[in-house]
């Protein structure tokens, strides 16, 4: 009697272990499947991003330069405005903590922060000015000039070899 109880008990444990093992295996396989699926989706998504770029690429074969468009220049200006605004807020908070006595600065640090504050304010003033096609044309022409200079330098170095 005692032996049959032990035997049935161990058979029940084995059955439970088999059920647990197959459930864990199924979950592991499902997790692996979803991980592979996510990886494939991500790599496909990156290809879509590259393919979705509608700008006319006139890439310079020698330098690799791609000219900017007016929209890109305006977008960069907006990003820079946001960046310098956040930097100015950081400088103001550091100066306020110094003024309140919460975090005292050395004289050199205090002067450096005041210079940064003035520079950031000037940059924000410049980025806030009206910006139209004439300004972006000047930037595009300057980019082309720099690309021509780079191309000439590369060609000279290739001739020397």
C-alpha positions, 0 to 999 in steps of 0.5 A: 500500500505504501509503495503504491502511494509512493509510485502514484505520487512520483508519477503525478510529480513527473506528469506535473514536471512534464507539463511545466517543461512543455509550458516553459518550452512553449513560452521560450519558443514564443519569446524567441519568435517574438524577439526575432520578429521584432529584430526583423521588423526593426531592420525592415523599418530602418530600410523604410526610413532610408527609402522614404527620404524624398529629397533629390540626392545630388551626392558628390561622388568624391566628397559625399556631400549632399546639399541642404534644402531650405526646409532642412535649414529652417528645421535645423534653426528651430532645433538649435533654438530649442537647444540653446533655450534649454541651455539658457534655462540650465545656466539660469537655474545654476545662477539662481541656485548660486544666488539663493546660496543652495550651491555656491560657485567660485568666482571663475565659474560665476563669470563663465556662466554669465558669459555663457548666458550672454552668448546664449541670449545673443544666439537666441536673438539671432535664431529668432530673427526673420529667416527667408529664402535669401538667407538659406540660398546664402547658406547653400552657396557657402556649402557648395563653396566649401564642397568645391574647396574640399573636392579641390583639396582631395584632387590635389592630394590624389595627384600627389600620390 
